[in-house]
Amino acid sequence: MLELVNGDEEELPLYASFGDGTKISNETVAAVISTIEQQRKLRSWQQGDLLLVDNMLTSHGRMPYTGQRKIVVYLCK
């Protein structure tokens, strides 16, 4: 992938650094991933369920999904 962005890591789709621009070490990334996996809460969804997420307070994502789904999104400041 680096060849596609002429060796510029900052152009990679999942690039991240500390606020001062310092590169995040692989060990730190591994520790963050491990912590997320340990704290992950999986939920069984049922028809009609609604999820509200505060993007400033919550790390969130989703697992692979198959089947029909309807996504309705409202973004606010």
PyMOL Python script that loads the backbone (N, CA, C, O; Angstrom):
from pymol import cmd

cmd.read_pdbstr("""\
ATOM      1  N   MET A   1       0.813  -1.186   0.000  1.00  0.00           N
ATOM      2  CA  MET A   1       0.000   0.000   0.000  1.00  0.00           C
ATOM      3  C   MET A   1       0.864   1.260   0.000  1.00  0.00           C
ATOM      4  O   MET A   1       0.494   2.284  -0.574  1.00  0.00           O
ATOM      5  N   LEU A   2       2.011   1.166   0.649  1.00  0.00           N
ATOM      6  CA  LEU A   2       2.889   2.338   0.675  1.00  0.00           C
ATOM      7  C   LEU A   2       3.292   2.784  -0.727  1.00  0.00           C
ATOM      8  O   LEU A   2       3.452   3.977  -0.984  1.00  0.00           O
ATOM      9  N   GLU A   3       3.454   1.825  -1.623  1.00  0.00           N
ATOM     10  CA  GLU A   3       3.790   2.185  -3.004  1.00  0.00           C
ATOM     11  C   GLU A   3       2.686   3.030  -3.640  1.00  0.00           C
ATOM     12  O   GLU A   3       2.965   3.919  -4.445  1.00  0.00           O
ATOM     13  N   LEU A   4       1.446   2.755  -3.280  1.00  0.00           N
ATOM     14  CA  LEU A   4       0.325   3.500  -3.845  1.00  0.00           C
ATOM     15  C   LEU A   4       0.297   4.956  -3.380  1.00  0.00           C
ATOM     16  O   LEU A   4      -0.248   5.823  -4.063  1.00  0.00           O
ATOM     17  N   VAL A   5       0.891   5.218  -2.208  1.00  0.00           N
ATOM     18  CA  VAL A   5       0.894   6.592  -1.667  1.00  0.00           C
ATOM     19  C   VAL A   5       2.309   7.168  -1.660  1.00  0.00           C
ATOM     20  O   VAL A   5       2.627   8.058  -0.872  1.00  0.00           O
ATOM     21  N   ASN A   6       3.145   6.647  -2.546  1.00  0.00           N
ATOM     22  CA  ASN A   6       4.533   7.121  -2.687  1.00  0.00           C
ATOM     23  C   ASN A   6       5.304   7.118  -1.365  1.00  0.00           C
ATOM     24  O   ASN A   6       6.099   8.020  -1.101  1.00  0.00           O
ATOM     25  N   GLY A   7       5.062   6.094  -0.534  1.00  0.00           N
ATOM     26  CA  GLY A   7       5.799   5.934   0.716  1.00  0.00           C
ATOM     27  C   GLY A   7       5.363   6.844   1.843  1.00  0.00           C
ATOM     28  O   GLY A   7       5.982   6.836   2.907  1.00  0.00           O
ATOM     29  N   ASP A   8       4.315   7.630   1.645  1.00  0.00           N
ATOM     30  CA  ASP A   8       3.852   8.570   2.671  1.00  0.00           C
ATOM     31  C   ASP A   8       2.812   7.898   3.566  1.00  0.00           C
ATOM     32  O   ASP A   8       1.642   7.797   3.198  1.00  0.00           O
ATOM     33  N   GLU A   9       3.246   7.436   4.748  1.00  0.00           N
ATOM     34  CA  GLU A   9       2.350   6.721   5.668  1.00  0.00           C
ATOM     35  C   GLU A   9       1.109   7.534   6.020  1.00  0.00           C
ATOM     36  O   GLU A   9       0.031   6.971   6.206  1.00  0.00           O
ATOM     37  N   GLU A  10       1.255   8.844   6.112  1.00  0.00           N
ATOM     38  CA  GLU A  10       0.126   9.694   6.498  1.00  0.00           C
ATOM     39  C   GLU A  10      -1.015   9.648   5.490  1.00  0.00           C
ATOM     40  O   GLU A  10      -2.136  10.046   5.811  1.00  0.00           O
ATOM     41  N   GLU A  11      -0.750   9.171   4.283  1.00  0.00           N
ATOM     42  CA  GLU A  11      -1.792   9.063   3.265  1.00  0.00           C
ATOM     43  C   GLU A  11      -2.521   7.727   3.304  1.00  0.00           C
ATOM     44  O   GLU A  11      -3.480   7.525   2.560  1.00  0.00           O
ATOM     45  N   LEU A  12      -2.077   6.811   4.162  1.00  0.00           N
ATOM     46  CA  LEU A  12      -2.758   5.520   4.282  1.00  0.00           C
ATOM     47  C   LEU A  12      -4.132   5.720   4.920  1.00  0.00           C
ATOM     48  O   LEU A  12      -4.298   6.619   5.745  1.00  0.00           O
ATOM     49  N   PRO A  13      -5.116   4.903   4.554  1.00  0.00           N
ATOM     50  CA  PRO A  13      -6.485   5.109   5.041  1.00  0.00           C
ATOM     51  C   PRO A  13      -6.646   4.986   6.553  1.00  0.00           C
ATOM     52  O   PRO A  13      -7.522   5.636   7.124  1.00  0.00           O
ATOM     53  N   LEU A  14      -5.831   4.178   7.212  1.00  0.00           N
ATOM     54  CA  LEU A  14      -5.982   3.996   8.660  1.00  0.00           C
ATOM     55  C   LEU A  14      -4.808   4.587   9.443  1.00  0.00           C
ATOM     56  O   LEU A  14      -4.533   4.151  10.561  1.00  0.00           O
ATOM     57  N   TYR A  15      -4.120   5.565   8.875  1.00  0.00           N
ATOM     58  CA  TYR A  15      -2.980   6.174   9.553  1.00  0.00           C
ATOM     59  C   TYR A  15      -3.453   6.977  10.762  1.00  0.00           C
ATOM     60  O   TYR A  15      -4.470   7.669  10.709  1.00  0.00           O
ATOM     61  N   ALA A  16      -2.698   6.870  11.842  1.00  0.00           N
ATOM     62  CA  ALA A  16      -2.978   7.671  13.043  1.00  0.00           C
ATOM     63  C   ALA A  16      -1.654   8.023  13.702  1.00  0.00           C
ATOM     64  O   ALA A  16      -0.676   7.282  13.599  1.00  0.00           O
ATOM     65  N   SER A  17      -1.637   9.164  14.380  1.00  0.00           N
ATOM     66  CA  SER A  17      -0.452   9.582  15.121  1.00  0.00           C
ATOM     67  C   SER A  17      -0.918  10.288  16.391  1.00  0.00           C
ATOM     68  O   SER A  17      -2.100  10.590  16.552  1.00  0.00           O
ATOM     69  N   PHE A  18       0.026  10.542  17.283  1.00  0.00           N
ATOM     70  CA  PHE A  18      -0.289  11.333  18.465  1.00  0.00           C
ATOM     71  C   PHE A  18      -0.575  12.765  18.029  1.00  0.00           C
ATOM     72  O   PHE A  18      -0.250  13.149  16.905  1.00  0.00           O
ATOM     73  N   GLY A  19      -1.174  13.548  18.900  1.00  0.00           N
ATOM     74  CA  GLY A  19      -1.541  14.917  18.575  1.00  0.00           C
ATOM     75  C   GLY A  19      -0.390  15.783  18.114  1.00  0.00           C
ATOM     76  O   GLY A  19      -0.588  16.728  17.350  1.00  0.00           O
ATOM     77  N   ASP A  20       0.816  15.471  18.573  1.00  0.00           N
ATOM     78  CA  ASP A  20       1.981  16.265  18.163  1.00  0.00           C
ATOM     79  C   ASP A  20       2.615  15.747  16.875  1.00  0.00           C
ATOM     80  O   ASP A  20       3.653  16.245  16.440  1.00  0.00           O
ATOM     81  N   GLY A  21       1.971  14.727  16.260  1.00  0.00           N
ATOM     82  CA  GLY A  21       2.476  14.170  15.012  1.00  0.00           C
ATOM     83  C   GLY A  21       3.433  13.004  15.178  1.00  0.00           C
ATOM     84  O   GLY A  21       3.834  12.392  14.188  1.00  0.00           O
ATOM     85  N   THR A  22       3.810  12.680  16.421  1.00  0.00           N
ATOM     86  CA  THR A  22       4.708  11.560  16.685  1.00  0.00           C
ATOM     87  C   THR A  22       4.041  10.246  16.275  1.00  0.00           C
ATOM     88  O   THR A  22       2.863  10.026  16.555  1.00  0.00           O
ATOM     89  N   LYS A  23       4.798   9.383  15.616  1.00  0.00           N
ATOM     90  CA  LYS A  23       4.276   8.085  15.186  1.00  0.00           C
ATOM     91  C   LYS A  23       3.934   7.220  16.402  1.00  0.00           C
ATOM     92  O   LYS A  23       4.645   7.241  17.406  1.00  0.00           O
ATOM     93  N   ILE A  24       2.856   6.473  16.304  1.00  0.00           N
ATOM     94  CA  ILE A  24       2.443   5.550  17.361  1.00  0.00           C
ATOM     95  C   ILE A  24       3.139   4.217  17.114  1.00  0.00           C
ATOM     96  O   ILE A  24       3.057   3.661  16.019  1.00  0.00           O
ATOM     97  N   SER A  25       3.825   3.706  18.139  1.00  0.00           N
ATOM     98  CA  SER A  25       4.582   2.463  17.973  1.00  0.00           C
ATOM     99  C   SER A  25       3.650   1.273  17.775  1.00  0.00           C
ATOM    100  O   SER A  25       2.493   1.303  18.196  1.00  0.00           O
ATOM    101  N   ASN A  26       4.159   0.233  17.136  1.00  0.00           N
ATOM    102  CA  ASN A  26       3.385  -1.001  16.939  1.00  0.00           C
ATOM    103  C   ASN A  26       2.972  -1.607  18.272  1.00  0.00           C
ATOM    104  O   ASN A  26       1.887  -2.177  18.384  1.00  0.00           O
ATOM    105  N   GLU A  27       3.839  -1.486  19.294  1.00  0.00           N
ATOM    106  CA  GLU A  27       3.514  -2.023  20.616  1.00  0.00           C
ATOM    107  C   GLU A  27       2.320  -1.286  21.222  1.00  0.00           C
ATOM    108  O   GLU A  27       1.452  -1.909  21.835  1.00  0.00           O
ATOM    109  N   THR A  28       2.273   0.031  21.054  1.00  0.00           N
ATOM    110  CA  THR A  28       1.158   0.814  21.586  1.00  0.00           C
ATOM    111  C   THR A  28      -0.125   0.479  20.846  1.00  0.00           C
ATOM    112  O   THR A  28      -1.180   0.345  21.467  1.00  0.00           O
ATOM    113  N   VAL A  29      -0.051   0.341  19.525  1.00  0.00           N
ATOM    114  CA  VAL A  29      -1.229  -0.043  18.739  1.00  0.00           C
ATOM    115  C   VAL A  29      -1.729  -1.405  19.206  1.00  0.00           C
ATOM    116  O   VAL A  29      -2.934  -1.592  19.373  1.00  0.00           O
ATOM    117  N   ALA A  30      -0.826  -2.356  19.418  1.00  0.00           N
ATOM    118  CA  ALA A  30      -1.216  -3.694  19.882  1.00  0.00           C
ATOM    119  C   ALA A  30      -1.890  -3.618  21.255  1.00  0.00           C
ATOM    120  O   ALA A  30      -2.865  -4.326  21.506  1.00  0.00           O
ATOM    121  N   ALA A  31      -1.374  -2.764  22.143  1.00  0.00           N
ATOM    122  CA  ALA A  31      -1.968  -2.613  23.472  1.00  0.00           C
ATOM    123  C   ALA A  31      -3.375  -2.019  23.381  1.00  0.00           C
ATOM    124  O   ALA A  31      -4.273  -2.437  24.111  1.00  0.00           O
ATOM    125  N   VAL A  32      -3.566  -1.056  22.495  1.00  0.00           N
ATOM    126  CA  VAL A  32      -4.888  -0.444  22.318  1.00  0.00           C
ATOM    127  C   VAL A  32      -5.866  -1.475  21.763  1.00  0.00           C
ATOM    128  O   VAL A  32      -6.989  -1.589  22.254  1.00  0.00           O
ATOM    129  N   ILE A  33      -5.455  -2.218  20.756  1.00  0.00           N
ATOM    130  CA  ILE A  33      -6.321  -3.245  20.169  1.00  0.00           C
ATOM    131  C   ILE A  33      -6.685  -4.293  21.214  1.00  0.00           C
ATOM    132  O   ILE A  33      -7.839  -4.715  21.293  1.00  0.00           O
ATOM    133  N   SER A  34      -5.718  -4.711  22.011  1.00  0.00           N
ATOM    134  CA  SER A  34      -5.981  -5.701  23.055  1.00  0.00           C
ATOM    135  C   SER A  34      -6.988  -5.167  24.078  1.00  0.00           C
ATOM    136  O   SER A  34      -7.896  -5.886  24.495  1.00  0.00           O
ATOM    137  N   THR A  35      -6.824  -3.921  24.473  1.00  0.00           N
ATOM    138  CA  THR A  35      -7.746  -3.316  25.444  1.00  0.00           C
ATOM    139  C   THR A  35      -9.153  -3.234  24.874  1.00  0.00           C
ATOM    140  O   THR A  35     -10.125  -3.539  25.565  1.00  0.00           O
ATOM    141  N   ILE A  36      -9.267  -2.822  23.614  1.00  0.00           N
ATOM    142  CA  ILE A  36     -10.582  -2.750  22.973  1.00  0.00           C
ATOM    143  C   ILE A  36     -11.231  -4.125  22.946  1.00  0.00           C
ATOM    144  O   ILE A  36     -12.416  -4.256  23.251  1.00  0.00           O
ATOM    145  N   GLU A  37     -10.469  -5.151  22.583  1.00  0.00           N
ATOM    146  CA  GLU A  37     -11.022  -6.506  22.530  1.00  0.00           C
ATOM    147  C   GLU A  37     -11.476  -6.977  23.905  1.00  0.00           C
ATOM    148  O   GLU A  37     -12.497  -7.656  24.018  1.00  0.00           O
ATOM    149  N   GLN A  38     -10.733  -6.627  24.954  1.00  0.00           N
ATOM    150  CA  GLN A  38     -11.098  -7.027  26.312  1.00  0.00           C
ATOM    151  C   GLN A  38     -12.350  -6.314  26.807  1.00  0.00           C
ATOM    152  O   GLN A  38     -13.120  -6.880  27.584  1.00  0.00           O
ATOM    153  N   GLN A  39     -12.559  -5.079  26.365  1.00  0.00           N
ATOM    154  CA  GLN A  39     -13.680  -4.276  26.848  1.00  0.00           C
ATOM    155  C   GLN A  39     -14.909  -4.333  25.936  1.00  0.00           C
ATOM    156  O   GLN A  39     -15.954  -3.770  26.262  1.00  0.00           O
ATOM    157  N   ARG A  40     -14.782  -5.000  24.820  1.00  0.00           N
ATOM    158  CA  ARG A  40     -15.864  -5.044  23.834  1.00  0.00           C
ATOM    159  C   ARG A  40     -17.118  -5.670  24.435  1.00  0.00           C
ATOM    160  O   ARG A  40     -17.056  -6.678  25.139  1.00  0.00           O
ATOM    161  N   LYS A  41     -18.240  -5.055  24.142  1.00  0.00           N
ATOM    162  CA  LYS A  41     -19.546  -5.562  24.576  1.00  0.00           C
ATOM    163  C   LYS A  41     -20.342  -5.914  23.337  1.00  0.00           C
ATOM    164  O   LYS A  41     -20.654  -5.045  22.523  1.00  0.00           O
ATOM    165  N   LEU A  42     -20.669  -7.187  23.195  1.00  0.00           N
ATOM    166  CA  LEU A  42     -21.462  -7.645  22.056  1.00  0.00           C
ATOM    167  C   LEU A  42     -22.926  -7.715  22.475  1.00  0.00           C
ATOM    168  O   LEU A  42     -23.247  -8.155  23.578  1.00  0.00           O
ATOM    169  N   ARG A  43     -23.786  -7.285  21.601  1.00  0.00           N
ATOM    170  CA  ARG A  43     -25.212  -7.281  21.887  1.00  0.00           C
ATOM    171  C   ARG A  43     -25.950  -8.091  20.834  1.00  0.00           C
ATOM    172  O   ARG A  43     -25.566  -8.111  19.665  1.00  0.00           O
ATOM    173  N   SER A  44     -27.008  -8.753  21.259  1.00  0.00           N
ATOM    174  CA  SER A  44     -27.908  -9.416  20.318  1.00  0.00           C
ATOM    175  C   SER A  44     -28.969  -8.401  19.916  1.00  0.00           C
ATOM    176  O   SER A  44     -29.692  -7.873  20.761  1.00  0.00           O
ATOM    177  N   TRP A  45     -29.052  -8.137  18.625  1.00  0.00           N
ATOM    178  CA  TRP A  45     -30.010  -7.159  18.138  1.00  0.00           C
ATOM    179  C   TRP A  45     -31.352  -7.807  17.863  1.00  0.00           C
ATOM    180  O   TRP A  45     -31.429  -8.961  17.440  1.00  0.00           O
ATOM    181  N   GLN A  46     -32.409  -7.046  18.111  1.00  0.00           N
ATOM    182  CA  GLN A  46     -33.755  -7.488  17.798  1.00  0.00           C
ATOM    183  C   GLN A  46     -34.431  -6.402  16.974  1.00  0.00           C
ATOM    184  O   GLN A  46     -34.059  -5.232  17.055  1.00  0.00           O
ATOM    185  N   GLN A  47     -35.414  -6.787  16.190  1.00  0.00           N
ATOM    186  CA  GLN A  47     -36.125  -5.826  15.353  1.00  0.00           C
ATOM    187  C   GLN A  47     -36.630  -4.674  16.211  1.00  0.00           C
ATOM    188  O   GLN A  47     -37.214  -4.879  17.275  1.00  0.00           O
ATOM    189  N   GLY A  48     -36.395  -3.465  15.729  1.00  0.00           N
ATOM    190  CA  GLY A  48     -36.853  -2.270  16.433  1.00  0.00           C
ATOM    191  C   GLY A  48     -35.821  -1.668  17.370  1.00  0.00           C
ATOM    192  O   GLY A  48     -36.050  -0.589  17.917  1.00  0.00           O
ATOM    193  N   ASP A  49     -34.677  -2.341  17.573  1.00  0.00           N
ATOM    194  CA  ASP A  49     -33.642  -1.812  18.446  1.00  0.00           C
ATOM    195  C   ASP A  49     -33.081  -0.508  17.873  1.00  0.00           C
ATOM    196  O   ASP A  49     -33.029  -0.325  16.657  1.00  0.00           O
ATOM    197  N   LEU A  50     -32.670   0.378  18.751  1.00  0.00           N
ATOM    198  CA  LEU A  50     -32.117   1.670  18.388  1.00  0.00           C
ATOM    199  C   LEU A  50     -30.825   1.866  19.157  1.00  0.00           C
ATOM    200  O   LEU A  50     -30.755   1.542  20.343  1.00  0.00           O
ATOM    201  N   LEU A  51     -29.805   2.391  18.503  1.00  0.00           N
ATOM    202  CA  LEU A  51     -28.526   2.641  19.146  1.00  0.00           C
ATOM    203  C   LEU A  51     -28.184   4.110  18.996  1.00  0.00           C
ATOM    204  O   LEU A  51     -28.190   4.642  17.885  1.00  0.00           O
ATOM    205  N   LEU A  52     -27.887   4.770  20.107  1.00  0.00           N
ATOM    206  CA  LEU A  52     -27.410   6.147  20.117  1.00  0.00           C
ATOM    207  C   LEU A  52     -25.974   6.121  20.610  1.00  0.00           C
ATOM    208  O   LEU A  52     -25.683   5.489  21.626  1.00  0.00           O
ATOM    209  N   VAL A  53     -25.067   6.801  19.905  1.00  0.00           N
ATOM    210  CA  VAL A  53     -23.652   6.770  20.243  1.00  0.00           C
ATOM    211  C   VAL A  53     -23.128   8.193  20.349  1.00  0.00           C
ATOM    212  O   VAL A  53     -23.345   9.008  19.452  1.00  0.00           O
ATOM    213  N   ASP A  54     -22.443   8.491  21.440  1.00  0.00           N
ATOM    214  CA  ASP A  54     -21.727   9.757  21.576  1.00  0.00           C
ATOM    215  C   ASP A  54     -20.323   9.520  21.042  1.00  0.00           C
ATOM    216  O   ASP A  54     -19.511   8.868  21.698  1.00  0.00           O
ATOM    217  N   ASN A  55     -20.031  10.046  19.854  1.00  0.00           N
ATOM    218  CA  ASN A  55     -18.747   9.798  19.208  1.00  0.00           C
ATOM    219  C   ASN A  55     -17.568  10.360  19.978  1.00  0.00           C
ATOM    220  O   ASN A  55     -16.435   9.940  19.741  1.00  0.00           O
ATOM    221  N   MET A  56     -17.789  11.285  20.882  1.00  0.00           N
ATOM    222  CA  MET A  56     -16.692  11.866  21.654  1.00  0.00           C
ATOM    223  C   MET A  56     -16.360  11.010  22.882  1.00  0.00           C
ATOM    224  O   MET A  56     -15.258  11.112  23.420  1.00  0.00           O
ATOM    225  N   LEU A  57     -17.277  10.189  23.320  1.00  0.00           N
ATOM    226  CA  LEU A  57     -17.072   9.412  24.539  1.00  0.00           C
ATOM    227  C   LEU A  57     -16.937   7.912  24.317  1.00  0.00           C
ATOM    228  O   LEU A  57     -16.542   7.191  25.233  1.00  0.00           O
ATOM    229  N   THR A  58     -17.255   7.432  23.127  1.00  0.00           N
ATOM    230  CA  THR A  58     -17.356   5.999  22.904  1.00  0.00           C
ATOM    231  C   THR A  58     -16.561   5.553  21.686  1.00  0.00           C
ATOM    232  O   THR A  58     -16.656   6.149  20.613  1.00  0.00           O
ATOM    233  N   SER A  59     -15.787   4.512  21.862  1.00  0.00           N
ATOM    234  CA  SER A  59     -15.171   3.840  20.720  1.00  0.00           C
ATOM    235  C   SER A  59     -16.198   2.830  20.234  1.00  0.00           C
ATOM    236  O   SER A  59     -16.720   2.049  21.030  1.00  0.00           O
ATOM    237  N   HIS A  60     -16.493   2.832  18.946  1.00  0.00           N
ATOM    238  CA  HIS A  60     -17.524   1.931  18.470  1.00  0.00           C
ATOM    239  C   HIS A  60     -17.177   1.399  17.092  1.00  0.00           C
ATOM    240  O   HIS A  60     -16.350   1.963  16.376  1.00  0.00           O
ATOM    241  N   GLY A  61     -17.814   0.325  16.745  1.00  0.00           N
ATOM    242  CA  GLY A  61     -17.613  -0.306  15.449  1.00  0.00           C
ATOM    243  C   GLY A  61     -18.652  -1.385  15.281  1.00  0.00           C
ATOM    244  O   GLY A  61     -19.620  -1.454  16.038  1.00  0.00           O
ATOM    245  N   ARG A  62     -18.451  -2.221  14.296  1.00  0.00           N
ATOM    246  CA  ARG A  62     -19.379  -3.336  14.127  1.00  0.00           C
ATOM    247  C   ARG A  62     -18.622  -4.543  13.626  1.00  0.00           C
ATOM    248  O   ARG A  62     -17.577  -4.427  12.986  1.00  0.00           O
ATOM    249  N   MET A  63     -19.164  -5.687  13.925  1.00  0.00           N
ATOM    250  CA  MET A  63     -18.607  -6.945  13.475  1.00  0.00           C
ATOM    251  C   MET A  63     -19.161  -7.234  12.076  1.00  0.00           C
ATOM    252  O   MET A  63     -20.139  -6.609  11.663  1.00  0.00           O
ATOM    253  N   PRO A  64     -18.554  -8.168  11.344  1.00  0.00           N
ATOM    254  CA  PRO A  64     -19.097  -8.533  10.032  1.00  0.00           C
ATOM    255  C   PRO A  64     -20.573  -8.905  10.141  1.00  0.00           C
ATOM    256  O   PRO A  64     -21.013  -9.497  11.126  1.00  0.00           O
ATOM    257  N   TYR A  65     -21.308  -8.548   9.122  1.00  0.00           N
ATOM    258  CA  TYR A  65     -22.761  -8.709   9.162  1.00  0.00           C
ATOM    259  C   TYR A  65     -23.258  -9.275   7.839  1.00  0.00           C
ATOM    260  O   TYR A  65     -22.753  -8.913   6.776  1.00  0.00           O
ATOM    261  N   THR A  66     -24.233 -10.151   7.903  1.00  0.00           N
ATOM    262  CA  THR A  66     -24.899 -10.643   6.695  1.00  0.00           C
ATOM    263  C   THR A  66     -26.400 -10.484   6.889  1.00  0.00           C
ATOM    264  O   THR A  66     -26.889 -10.436   8.017  1.00  0.00           O
ATOM    265  N   GLY A  67     -27.106 -10.405   5.809  1.00  0.00           N
ATOM    266  CA  GLY A  67     -28.556 -10.254   5.887  1.00  0.00           C
ATOM    267  C   GLY A  67     -28.975  -8.828   5.595  1.00  0.00           C
ATOM    268  O   GLY A  67     -28.142  -7.952   5.361  1.00  0.00           O
ATOM    269  N   GLN A  68     -30.289  -8.610   5.613  1.00  0.00           N
ATOM    270  CA  GLN A  68     -30.821  -7.283   5.341  1.00  0.00           C
ATOM    271  C   GLN A  68     -30.682  -6.402   6.572  1.00  0.00           C
ATOM    272  O   GLN A  68     -30.767  -6.870   7.707  1.00  0.00           O
ATOM    273  N   ARG A  69     -30.465  -5.111   6.320  1.00  0.00           N
ATOM    274  CA  ARG A  69     -30.460  -4.159   7.411  1.00  0.00           C
ATOM    275  C   ARG A  69     -30.858  -2.800   6.874  1.00  0.00           C
ATOM    276  O   ARG A  69     -30.706  -2.516   5.686  1.00  0.00           O
ATOM    277  N   LYS A  70     -31.361  -1.980   7.749  1.00  0.00           N
ATOM    278  CA  LYS A  70     -31.739  -0.621   7.393  1.00  0.00           C
ATOM    279  C   LYS A  70     -30.976   0.313   8.327  1.00  0.00           C
ATOM    280  O   LYS A  70     -31.065   0.194   9.550  1.00  0.00           O
ATOM    281  N   ILE A  71     -30.237   1.230   7.745  1.00  0.00           N
ATOM    282  CA  ILE A  71     -29.470   2.184   8.539  1.00  0.00           C
ATOM    283  C   ILE A  71     -30.117   3.549   8.400  1.00  0.00           C
ATOM    284  O   ILE A  71     -30.316   4.051   7.294  1.00  0.00           O
ATOM    285  N   VAL A  72     -30.440   4.135   9.531  1.00  0.00           N
ATOM    286  CA  VAL A  72     -30.971   5.490   9.563  1.00  0.00           C
ATOM    287  C   VAL A  72     -30.015   6.287  10.442  1.00  0.00           C
ATOM    288  O   VAL A  72     -29.775   5.916  11.591  1.00  0.00           O
ATOM    289  N   VAL A  73     -29.470   7.371   9.915  1.00  0.00           N
ATOM    290  CA  VAL A  73     -28.444   8.115  10.631  1.00  0.00           C
ATOM    291  C   VAL A  73     -28.865   9.559  10.808  1.00  0.00           C
ATOM    292  O   VAL A  73     -29.372  10.190   9.880  1.00  0.00           O
ATOM    293  N   TYR A  74     -28.651  10.077  12.010  1.00  0.00           N
ATOM    294  CA  TYR A  74     -28.855  11.482  12.306  1.00  0.00           C
ATOM    295  C   TYR A  74     -27.599  11.975  12.998  1.00  0.00           C
ATOM    296  O   TYR A  74     -27.257  11.488  14.075  1.00  0.00           O
ATOM    297  N   LEU A  75     -26.907  12.929  12.402  1.00  0.00           N
ATOM    298  CA  LEU A  75     -25.694  13.470  12.987  1.00  0.00           C
ATOM    299  C   LEU A  75     -25.982  14.866  13.510  1.00  0.00           C
ATOM    300  O   LEU A  75     -26.606  15.677  12.826  1.00  0.00           O
ATOM    301  N   CYS A  76     -25.529  15.143  14.723  1.00  0.00           N
ATOM    302  CA  CYS A  76     -25.735  16.480  15.279  1.00  0.00           C
ATOM    303  C   CYS A  76     -24.483  16.934  15.996  1.00  0.00           C
ATOM    304  O   CYS A  76     -23.640  16.114  16.362  1.00  0.00           O
ATOM    305  N   LYS A  77     -24.357  18.216  16.197  1.00  0.00           N
ATOM    306  CA  LYS A  77     -23.222  18.779  16.917  1.00  0.00           C
ATOM    307  C   LYS A  77     -23.506  18.886  18.381  1.00  0.00           C
ATOM    308  O   LYS A  77     -22.654  19.342  19.144  1.00  0.00           O
TER     309      LYS A  77
END
""", "prot")
cmd.dss("prot")
cmd.show_as("cartoon", "prot")
cmd.util.cbc("prot")
cmd.orient("prot")
